Amino acid sequence: MHLLFNAIFLIAAIIWGDWRNWRKYYSTILFIWFGDLLYNFLCYDYKMWEYKESIFGLAVMPNHTIITLLIMFISYPSSILIFLGRFPEKKLNMGLWIIFWVSLFSLIEYINLHFLNLITHHNGWTIGWSVFFNAIIFVMLRLHYKYPTVALITSIPIIFFFVIYFHVPIR
């Protein structure tokens, strides 16, 4: 199923992504990769969420790390090419665009959590936290695209908040 979801994101990016200007989004793609790598490093032994694969995909994607890499290299760049490439100019539409992406990512996680068993939550993480986190992520992606330094500085207290709130052990 993770292969299918990633294939859908890739096809959507091929159709609607701003490929002509991919270089404009490159640093923001690196920004989200860094954030995901930091999560996987800090929470290696204390996961908030963990990806699993159905029995049909275990031979190709046997663990969380492989699935995460697939998402990082396919879904994230694809999403950014569409999200930033088609970002609206009007304030109201900007908010609706962010809400659409937060809802899309949250709905996919909800389906994976409750119907497909492709993700599990741990250590106090819930779907509510995922919706909140997705809202932060999509706002931060736009902020990083427009003001990279501000986004990097803003990320520091956000990271500290999650580490402290969820009692992530730093070893």
MDTraj code that builds the backbone (N, CA, C; nanometers):
import mdtraj as md
import numpy as np

residues = "MET HIS LEU LEU PHE ASN ALA ILE PHE LEU ILE ALA ALA ILE ILE TRP GLY ASP TRP ARG ASN TRP ARG LYS TYR TYR SER THR ILE LEU PHE ILE TRP PHE GLY ASP LEU LEU TYR ASN PHE LEU CYS TYR ASP TYR LYS MET TRP GLU TYR LYS GLU SER ILE PHE GLY LEU ALA VAL MET PRO ASN HIS THR ILE ILE THR LEU LEU ILE MET PHE ILE SER TYR PRO SER SER ILE LEU ILE PHE LEU GLY ARG PHE PRO GLU LYS LYS LEU ASN MET GLY LEU TRP ILE ILE PHE TRP VAL SER LEU PHE SER LEU ILE GLU TYR ILE ASN LEU HIS PHE LEU ASN LEU ILE THR HIS HIS ASN GLY TRP THR ILE GLY TRP SER VAL PHE PHE ASN ALA ILE ILE PHE VAL MET LEU ARG LEU HIS TYR LYS TYR PRO THR VAL ALA LEU ILE THR SER ILE PRO ILE ILE PHE PHE PHE VAL ILE TYR PHE HIS VAL PRO ILE ARG".split()
xyz = np.array([
    [0.0809, -0.1204, 0.0000],
    [0.0000, 0.0000, 0.0000],
    [0.0854, 0.1271, 0.0000],
    [0.1972, 0.1235, 0.0716],
    [0.2834, 0.2415, 0.0695],
    [0.3346, 0.2671, -0.0722],
    [0.3610, 0.1610, -0.1463],
    [0.4014, 0.1783, -0.2865],
    [0.2908, 0.2459, -0.3657],
    [0.1670, 0.2055, -0.3424],
    [0.0532, 0.2649, -0.4129],
    [0.0375, 0.4117, -0.3770],
    [0.0414, 0.4441, -0.2474],
    [0.0282, 0.5840, -0.2054],
    [0.1388, 0.6701, -0.2666],
    [0.2603, 0.6216, -0.2648],
    [0.3710, 0.6981, -0.3213],
    [0.3583, 0.7111, -0.4727],
    [0.3091, 0.6072, -0.5378],
    [0.2861, 0.6139, -0.6826],
    [0.1806, 0.7199, -0.7144],
    [0.0770, 0.7280, -0.6326],
    [-0.0264, 0.8300, -0.6539],
    [0.0317, 0.9699, -0.6380],
    [0.1138, 0.9897, -0.5354],
    [0.1783, 1.1203, -0.5171],
    [0.2678, 1.1540, -0.6363],
    [0.3430, 1.0562, -0.6847],
    [0.4309, 1.0798, -0.7987],
    [0.3509, 1.1136, -0.9246],
    [0.2455, 1.0413, -0.9503],
    [0.1606, 1.0690, -1.0671],
    [0.0982, 1.2082, -1.0549],
    [0.0507, 1.2421, -0.9346],
    [-0.0051, 1.3758, -0.9129],
    [0.0995, 1.4833, -0.9397],
    [0.2233, 1.4586, -0.8961],
    [0.3310, 1.5565, -0.9196],
    [0.3639, 1.5676, -1.0680],
    [0.3598, 1.4565, -1.1386],
    [0.3855, 1.4603, -1.2827],
    [0.2784, 1.5442, -1.3521],
    [0.1546, 1.5308, -1.3065],
    [0.0434, 1.6042, -1.3685],
    [0.0407, 1.7501, -1.3237],
    [0.0481, 1.7758, -1.1916],
    [0.0248, 1.9098, -1.1377],
    [0.1486, 1.9778, -1.0795],
    [0.2604, 1.9083, -1.0697],
    [0.3797, 1.9670, -1.0087],
    [0.4462, 2.0702, -1.0975],
    [0.5136, 2.1645, -1.0345],
    [0.5846, 2.2708, -1.1060],
    [0.7281, 2.2258, -1.1339],
    [0.7426, 2.1356, -1.2283],
    [0.8724, 2.0761, -1.2597],
    [0.9685, 2.1764, -1.3229],
    [0.9148, 2.2725, -1.3977],
    [1.0023, 2.3715, -1.4619],
    [1.0828, 2.4509, -1.3589],
    [1.0261, 2.4671, -1.2412],
    [1.0903, 2.5489, -1.1378],
    [1.1362, 2.4661, -1.0181],
    [1.1685, 2.3410, -1.0396],
    [1.2031, 2.2530, -0.9276],
    [1.3192, 2.3069, -0.8449],
    [1.4096, 2.3797, -0.9078],
    [1.5244, 2.4341, -0.8339],
    [1.4814, 2.5347, -0.7265],
    [1.3701, 2.6037, -0.7499],
    [1.3185, 2.6990, -0.6511],
    [1.2739, 2.6278, -0.5234],
    [1.2341, 2.5028, -0.5353],
    [1.1798, 2.4280, -0.4223],
    [1.2817, 2.3336, -0.3588],
    [1.3988, 2.3257, -0.4183],
    [1.4997, 2.2288, -0.3755],
    [1.5379, 2.2454, -0.2283],
    [1.5617, 2.3680, -0.1844],
    [1.6025, 2.3879, -0.0446],
    [1.4884, 2.3541, 0.0514],
    [1.3647, 2.3733, 0.0097],
    [1.2517, 2.3380, 0.0953],
    [1.2360, 2.1868, 0.1026],
    [1.2660, 2.1177, -0.0050],
    [1.2675, 1.9708, -0.0018],
    [1.3752, 1.9240, 0.0960],
    [1.4925, 1.9846, 0.0916],
    [1.5983, 1.9500, 0.1866],
    [1.5556, 1.9803, 0.3304],
    [1.4822, 2.0881, 0.3483],
    [1.4318, 2.1270, 0.4809],
    [1.3409, 2.0181, 0.5388],
    [1.2471, 1.9681, 0.4600],
    [1.1574, 1.8636, 0.5115],
    [1.2329, 1.7323, 0.5305],
    [1.3291, 1.7041, 0.4426],
    [1.4106, 1.5835, 0.4610],
    [1.4883, 1.5915, 0.5917],
    [1.5473, 1.7071, 0.6183],
    [1.6231, 1.7245, 0.7415],
    [1.5338, 1.7029, 0.8631],
    [1.4124, 1.7607, 0.8593],
    [1.3194, 1.7436, 0.9700],
    [1.2827, 1.5979, 0.9926],
    [1.2574, 1.5258, 0.8840],
    [1.2212, 1.3845, 0.8963],
    [1.3404, 1.3016, 0.9447],
    [1.4584, 1.3326, 0.8945],
    [1.5777, 1.2618, 0.9427],
    [1.6025, 1.2898, 1.0906],
    [1.5801, 1.4141, 1.1316],
    [1.5977, 1.4487, 1.2722],
    [1.4977, 1.3718, 1.3593],
    [1.3719, 1.3650, 1.3151],
    [1.2730, 1.2859, 1.3893],
    [1.3195, 1.1402, 1.4013],
    [1.3591, 1.0812, 1.2899],
    [1.3982, 0.9404, 1.2912],
    [1.5241, 0.9161, 1.3734],
    [1.6113, 1.0147, 1.3828],
    [1.7307, 1.0029, 1.4665],
    [1.6947, 1.0165, 1.6143],
    [1.6222, 1.1242, 1.6483],
    [1.5885, 1.1479, 1.7886],
    [1.4935, 1.0425, 1.8446],
    [1.4065, 0.9922, 1.7604],
    [1.3019, 0.9003, 1.8070],
    [1.3249, 0.7570, 1.7602],
    [1.4481, 0.7234, 1.7315],
    [1.4778, 0.5889, 1.6814],
    [1.4285, 0.4809, 1.7778],
    [1.4520, 0.5005, 1.9059],
    [1.4089, 0.4042, 2.0076],
    [1.2852, 0.4507, 2.0835],
    [1.2224, 0.5600, 2.0382],
    [1.1081, 0.6171, 2.1095],
    [1.0152, 0.6816, 2.0070],
    [0.9620, 0.6009, 1.9195],
    [0.8834, 0.6514, 1.8069],
    [0.7492, 0.7081, 1.8512],
    [0.7087, 0.8144, 1.7829],
    [0.5742, 0.8682, 1.8005],
    [0.4796, 0.7944, 1.7056],
    [0.5294, 0.7666, 1.5875],
    [0.4546, 0.6875, 1.4895],
    [0.5521, 0.5937, 1.4217],
    [0.4993, 0.4854, 1.3713],
    [0.5837, 0.3881, 1.3039],
    [0.5076, 0.3320, 1.1841],
    [0.5735, 0.3338, 1.0700],
    [0.5138, 0.2791, 0.9486],
    [0.5311, 0.1276, 0.9459],
    [0.4284, 0.0610, 0.8957],
    [0.4332, -0.0833, 0.8746],
    [0.3862, -0.1080, 0.7322],
    [0.4096, -0.2270, 0.6840],
    [0.3625, -0.2631, 0.5506],
    [0.2711, -0.3835, 0.5625],
    [0.1813, -0.3944, 0.4663],
    [0.0940, -0.5121, 0.4632],
    [0.1780, -0.6337, 0.4241],
    [0.1210, -0.7486, 0.4398],
    [0.1926, -0.8735, 0.4114],
    [0.2411, -0.8785, 0.2664],
    [0.1697, -0.8087, 0.1775],
    [0.2048, -0.8112, 0.0354],
    [0.3305, -0.7306, 0.0044],
    [0.3626, -0.6317, 0.0876],
    [0.4769, -0.5471, 0.0603],
    [0.5980, -0.5715, 0.1470],
    [0.5905, -0.6688, 0.2351],
    [0.7001, -0.6913, 0.3301],
    [0.8326, -0.7251, 0.2628],
    [0.8287, -0.7928, 0.1498],
    [0.9535, -0.8290, 0.0817],
    [1.0255, -0.7054, 0.0294],
    [0.9505, -0.6039, -0.0115],
    [1.0104, -0.4824, -0.0680],
    [1.0395, -0.3798, 0.0403],
    [0.9485, -0.3669, 0.1364],
    [0.9615, -0.2657, 0.2416],
    [0.9434, -0.3309, 0.3780],
    [1.0485, -0.3930, 0.4294],
    [1.0350, -0.4737, 0.5505],
    [1.0270, -0.3951, 0.6811],
    [1.0571, -0.2628, 0.6790],
    [1.0587, -0.1917, 0.8069],
    [1.0309, -0.0425, 0.7908],
    [1.0177, 0.0227, 0.9039],
    [0.9875, 0.1654, 0.9114],
    [1.0894, 0.2492, 0.8335],
    [1.2159, 0.2162, 0.8457],
    [1.3214, 0.2954, 0.7817],
    [1.3074, 0.2951, 0.6294],
    [1.2838, 0.1806, 0.5711],
    [1.2693, 0.1716, 0.4260],
    [1.1459, 0.2481, 0.3797],
    [1.0362, 0.2342, 0.4527],
    [0.9128, 0.3058, 0.4171],
    [0.9344, 0.4565, 0.4297],
    [1.0014, 0.4986, 0.5359],
    [1.0309, 0.6407, 0.5549],
    [1.1139, 0.6954, 0.4391],
    [1.2142, 0.6224, 0.3966],
    [1.2967, 0.6679, 0.2840],
    [1.2136, 0.6799, 0.1559],
    [1.1241, 0.5865, 0.1327],
    [1.0358, 0.5942, 0.0163],
    [0.9508, 0.7206, 0.0229],
    [0.8919, 0.7463, 0.1389],
    [0.8101, 0.8664, 0.1562],
    [0.8941, 0.9919, 0.1370],
    [1.0150, 0.9923, 0.1953],
    [1.1020, 1.1097, 0.1841],
    [1.1395, 1.1396, 0.0398],
    [1.1680, 1.0362, -0.0381],
    [1.2178, 1.0585, -0.1740],
    [1.1088, 1.0673, -0.2801],
    [0.9875, 1.0236, -0.2485],
    [0.8791, 1.0300, -0.3469],
    [0.7691, 1.1264, -0.3015],
    [0.7058, 1.0972, -0.1887],
    [0.5887, 1.1760, -0.1458],
    [0.6232, 1.3203, -0.1104],
    [0.7309, 1.3417, -0.0357],
    [0.7632, 1.4782, 0.0053],
    [0.7982, 1.5684, -0.1133],
    [0.8914, 1.5296, -0.1994],
    [0.9196, 1.6176, -0.3138],
    [0.7972, 1.6365, -0.4036],
    [0.7213, 1.5294, -0.4246],
    [0.6017, 1.5406, -0.5076],
    [0.5037, 1.6403, -0.4476],
    [0.4826, 1.6292, -0.3180],
    [0.3900, 1.7197, -0.2497],
    [0.4368, 1.8638, -0.2580],
    [0.5649, 1.8858, -0.2383],
    [0.6182, 2.0226, -0.2411],
    [0.6083, 2.0830, -0.3811],
    [0.6331, 2.0037, -0.4836],
    [0.6208, 2.0549, -0.6208],
    [0.4784, 2.1001, -0.6518],
    [0.3818, 2.0339, -0.5919],
    [0.2422, 2.0744, -0.6117],
    [0.2043, 2.1853, -0.5134],
    [0.2327, 2.1632, -0.3843],
    [0.1934, 2.2579, -0.2799],
    [0.2506, 2.3974, -0.3049],
    [0.3810, 2.4065, -0.3257],
    [0.4424, 2.5372, -0.3485],
    [0.4250, 2.5844, -0.4922],
    [0.4272, 2.4907, -0.5862],
    [0.4150, 2.5273, -0.7268],
    [0.2798, 2.5849, -0.7640],
    [0.1780, 2.5505, -0.6887],
    [0.0425, 2.5985, -0.7164],
    [-0.0117, 2.6838, -0.6017],
    [0.0802, 2.7347, -0.5185],
    [0.0368, 2.8126, -0.4031],
    [-0.0354, 2.9388, -0.4501],
    [-0.1562, 2.9643, -0.3997],
    [-0.2353, 3.0791, -0.4477],
    [-0.1817, 3.2130, -0.3971],
    [-0.2256, 3.3182, -0.4619],
    [-0.1825, 3.4545, -0.4281],
    [-0.2732, 3.5205, -0.3246],
    [-0.4032, 3.4933, -0.3311],
    [-0.4991, 3.5583, -0.2411],
    [-0.4916, 3.4961, -0.1016],
    [-0.5023, 3.5825, 0.0017],
    [-0.4887, 3.5383, 0.1412],
    [-0.5876, 3.4268, 0.1762],
    [-0.7147, 3.4441, 0.1423],
    [-0.8147, 3.3426, 0.1752],
    [-0.7804, 3.2100, 0.1082],
    [-0.7419, 3.2164, -0.0171],
    [-0.7062, 3.0943, -0.0899],
    [-0.5809, 3.0291, -0.0327],
    [-0.4882, 3.1102, 0.0195],
    [-0.3688, 3.0550, 0.0837],
    [-0.4086, 2.9672, 0.2019],
    [-0.4965, 3.0214, 0.2858],
    [-0.5426, 2.9459, 0.4019],
    [-0.6163, 2.8192, 0.3614],
    [-0.7008, 2.8287, 0.2603],
    [-0.7745, 2.7112, 0.2128],
    [-0.6800, 2.6069, 0.1532],
    [-0.5760, 2.6535, 0.0844],
    [-0.4771, 2.5625, 0.0246],
    [-0.4026, 2.4854, 0.1342],
    [-0.3634, 2.5557, 0.2396],
    [-0.2956, 2.4896, 0.3520],
    [-0.3910, 2.3910, 0.4195],
    [-0.5155, 2.4326, 0.4408],
    [-0.6148, 2.3434, 0.5023],
    [-0.6359, 2.2193, 0.4161],
    [-0.6389, 2.2366, 0.2845],
    [-0.6545, 2.1218, 0.1950],
    [-0.5413, 2.0210, 0.2162],
    [-0.4160, 2.0675, 0.2195],
    [-0.3012, 1.9782, 0.2336],
    [-0.2939, 1.9149, 0.3722],
    [-0.3261, 1.9923, 0.4750],
    [-0.3301, 1.9365, 0.6104],
    [-0.4370, 1.8275, 0.6159],
    [-0.5521, 1.8550, 0.5572],
    [-0.6612, 1.7562, 0.5557],
    [-0.6230, 1.6325, 0.4763],
    [-0.5581, 1.6518, 0.3622],
    [-0.5172, 1.5383, 0.2786],
    [-0.4200, 1.4475, 0.3538],
    [-0.3151, 1.5046, 0.4085],
    [-0.2163, 1.4244, 0.4816],
    [-0.2782, 1.3585, 0.6045],
    [-0.3661, 1.4316, 0.6739],
    [-0.4303, 1.3771, 0.7932],
    [-0.5273, 1.2650, 0.7568],
    [-0.6004, 1.2810, 0.6473],
    [-0.6926, 1.1771, 0.6025],
    [-0.6176, 1.0506, 0.5623],
    [-0.5072, 1.0673, 0.4913],
    [-0.4259, 0.9507, 0.4535],
    [-0.3766, 0.8786, 0.5783],
    [-0.3309, 0.9550, 0.6765],
    [-0.2845, 0.8911, 0.8005],
    [-0.4002, 0.8224, 0.8729],
    [-0.5155, 0.8865, 0.8772],
    [-0.6321, 0.8263, 0.9430],
    [-0.6697, 0.6932, 0.8772],
    [-0.6720, 0.6910, 0.7453],
    [-0.7032, 0.5674, 0.6718],
    [-0.5979, 0.4613, 0.7008],
    [-0.4703, 0.5010, 0.6969],
    [-0.3611, 0.4063, 0.7255],
    [-0.3663, 0.3550, 0.8690],
    [-0.4096, 0.4382, 0.9607],
    [-0.4151, 0.4017, 1.1019],
    [-0.5346, 0.3113, 1.1326],
    [-0.6515, 0.3514, 1.0872],
    [-0.7740, 0.2839, 1.1294],
    [-0.8256, 0.1760, 1.0347],
    [-0.7864, 0.1801, 0.9094],
    [-0.8419, 0.0847, 0.8140],
    [-0.7378, -0.0086, 0.7516],
    [-0.6181, 0.0438, 0.7262],
    [-0.5178, -0.0356, 0.6558],
    [-0.4081, -0.0892, 0.7470],
    [-0.4036, -0.0402, 0.8709],
    [-0.3023, -0.0870, 0.9666],
    [-0.1596, -0.0657, 0.9169],
    [-0.1355, 0.0454, 0.8487],
    [-0.0036, 0.0727, 0.7927],
    [0.0787, 0.1697, 0.8773],
    [0.0189, 0.2175, 0.9854],
    [0.0905, 0.3059, 1.0764],
    [0.0385, 0.2793, 1.2168],
    [0.1255, 0.2938, 1.3145],
    [0.0848, 0.2839, 1.4542],
    [0.1342, 0.4080, 1.5278],
    [0.0601, 0.4480, 1.6301],
    [0.0989, 0.5611, 1.7136],
    [0.1499, 0.5090, 1.8472],
    [0.2455, 0.5815, 1.9045],
    [0.3086, 0.5393, 2.0294],
    [0.3380, 0.6602, 2.1168],
    [0.3632, 0.6335, 2.2437],
    [0.4152, 0.7328, 2.3385],
    [0.3313, 0.8600, 2.3468],
    [0.1994, 0.8441, 2.3388],
    [0.1091, 0.9575, 2.3547],
    [0.0700, 1.0267, 2.2257],
    [0.1252, 0.9834, 2.1143],
    [0.0901, 1.0445, 1.9860],
    [-0.0486, 0.9978, 1.9449],
    [-0.1295, 1.0873, 1.8874],
    [-0.2644, 1.0546, 1.8424],
    [-0.2878, 1.1173, 1.7056],
    [-0.4003, 1.0859, 1.6454],
    [-0.4348, 1.1469, 1.5173],
    [-0.4531, 1.2983, 1.5331],
    [-0.4999, 1.3400, 1.6501],
    [-0.5113, 1.4839, 1.6769],
    [-0.3763, 1.5540, 1.6720],
    [-0.2750, 1.4902, 1.7308],
    [-0.1398, 1.5458, 1.7236],
    [-0.0911, 1.5483, 1.5787],
    [-0.1272, 1.4477, 1.5011],
    [-0.0860, 1.4445, 1.3601],
    [-0.1463, 1.5607, 1.2821],
    [-0.2748, 1.5900, 1.3074],
    [-0.3391, 1.7031, 1.2388],
    [-0.2672, 1.8329, 1.2762],
    [-0.2407, 1.8513, 1.4051],
    [-0.1691, 1.9698, 1.4525],
    [-0.0299, 1.9779, 1.3900],
    [0.0405, 1.8658, 1.3888],
    [0.1751, 1.8598, 1.3321],
    [0.1727, 1.8893, 1.1817],
    [0.0747, 1.8339, 1.1102],
    [0.0620, 1.8611, 0.9671],
    [0.0382, 2.0093, 0.9410],
    [-0.0420, 2.0729, 1.0268],
    [-0.0647, 2.2170, 1.0119],
    [0.0665, 2.2935, 1.0285],
    [0.1441, 2.2552, 1.1274],
    [0.2744, 2.3194, 1.1482],
    [0.3631, 2.2965, 1.0250],
    [0.3685, 2.1733, 0.9780],
    [0.4564, 2.1402, 0.8657],
    [0.4237, 2.2231, 0.7421],
    [0.2962, 2.2304, 0.7055],
    [0.2635, 2.3012, 0.5816],
    [0.2816, 2.4518, 0.5938],
    [0.2574, 2.5074, 0.7109],
    [0.2887, 2.6486, 0.7324],
    [0.4398, 2.6692, 0.7243],
    [0.5155, 2.5796, 0.7867],
    [0.6618, 2.5914, 0.7856],
    [0.7201, 2.5736, 0.6453],
    [0.6601, 2.4866, 0.5646],
    [0.7095, 2.4694, 0.4276],
    [0.6958, 2.5993, 0.3482],
    [0.5812, 2.6637, 0.3614],
    [0.5618, 2.7914, 0.2920],
    [0.6564, 2.8976, 0.3492],
    [0.6679, 2.9006, 0.4826],
    [0.7577, 2.9965, 0.5455],
    [0.9014, 2.9739, 0.4990],
    [0.9436, 2.8474, 0.4932],
    [1.0793, 2.8183, 0.4488],
    [1.1012, 2.8616, 0.3044],
    [1.0041, 2.8390, 0.2212],
    [1.0159, 2.8780, 0.0800],
    [1.0347, 3.0294, 0.0668],
    [0.9594, 3.1066, 0.1459],
    [0.9671, 3.2530, 0.1375],
    [1.0815, 3.3110, 0.2207],
    [1.1012, 3.2562, 0.3418],
    [1.1987, 3.3101, 0.4367],
    [1.2720, 3.1956, 0.5052],
    [1.3697, 3.1357, 0.4393],
    [1.4353, 3.0162, 0.4929],
    [1.4973, 3.0348, 0.6316],
    [1.5626, 3.1444, 0.6546],
    [1.6280, 3.1662, 0.7841],
    [1.5241, 3.1750, 0.8960],
    [1.4160, 3.2453, 0.8704],
    [1.3093, 3.2570, 0.9704],
    [1.2517, 3.1185, 1.0015],
    [1.2319, 3.0374, 0.8993],
    [1.1779, 2.9024, 0.9201],
    [1.2735, 2.8167, 1.0013],
    [1.4012, 2.8255, 0.9727],
    [1.4984, 2.7471, 1.0487],
    [1.5003, 2.7885, 1.1949],
    [1.4995, 2.9174, 1.2203],
    [1.5005, 2.9675, 1.3582],
    [1.3702, 2.9315, 1.4294],
    [1.2587, 2.9436, 1.3598],
    [1.1281, 2.9102, 1.4165],
    [1.1170, 2.7608, 1.4478],
    [1.1853, 2.6783, 1.3718],
    [1.1799, 2.5331, 1.3919],
    [1.2400, 2.4903, 1.5254],
    [1.3372, 2.5642, 1.5745],
    [1.4077, 2.5245, 1.6969],
    [1.3133, 2.5141, 1.8167],
    [1.2344, 2.6186, 1.8488],
    [1.1436, 2.6023, 1.9638],
    [1.0336, 2.4988, 1.9387],
    [0.9934, 2.4807, 1.8152],
    [0.8925, 2.3789, 1.7837],
    [0.9483, 2.2399, 1.8137],
    [1.0715, 2.2160, 1.7718],
    [1.1361, 2.0870, 1.7998],
    [1.1481, 2.0657, 1.9507],
    [1.1953, 2.1692, 2.0217],
    [1.2081, 2.1582, 2.1671],
    [1.0738, 2.1295, 2.2327],
    [0.9676, 2.1954, 2.1849],
    [0.8355, 2.1707, 2.2411],
    [0.7993, 2.0225, 2.2320],
    [0.8116, 1.9640, 2.1126],
    [0.7732, 1.8242, 2.0948],
    [0.8630, 1.7296, 2.1749],
    [0.9914, 1.7577, 2.1786],
    [1.0833, 1.6729, 2.2558],
    [1.0480, 1.6769, 2.4039],
    [1.0210, 1.7960, 2.4557],
    [0.9892, 1.8096, 2.5988],
    [0.8499, 1.7553, 2.6288],
    [0.7512, 1.7920, 2.5478],
    [0.6134, 1.7503, 2.5747],
    [0.5986, 1.5981, 2.5728],
    [0.6641, 1.5332, 2.4769],
    [0.6517, 1.3873, 2.4646],
    [0.7627, 1.3120, 2.5371],
    [0.8426, 1.3848, 2.6155],
    [0.9457, 1.3221, 2.6985],
    [1.0379, 1.2328, 2.6152],
    [1.0802, 1.2845, 2.5008],
    [1.1700, 1.2077, 2.4133],
    [1.3062, 1.1985, 2.4824],
    [1.3508, 1.0770, 2.5116],
    [1.4806, 1.0633, 2.5784],
    [1.5949, 1.0927, 2.4807],
    [1.6776, 1.1862, 2.5166],
    [1.7933, 1.2185, 2.4329],
    [1.9137, 1.1476, 2.4937],
    [1.9622, 1.0500, 2.4218],
    [2.0735, 0.9697, 2.4730],
    [2.2017, 1.0126, 2.4053],
])
top = md.Topology()
chain = top.add_chain()
for i, resn in enumerate(residues, 1):
    res = top.add_residue(resn, chain, resSeq=i)
    for name in ("N", "CA", "C"):
        top.add_atom(name, md.element.get_by_symbol(name[0]), res)
traj = md.Trajectory(xyz[None], top)
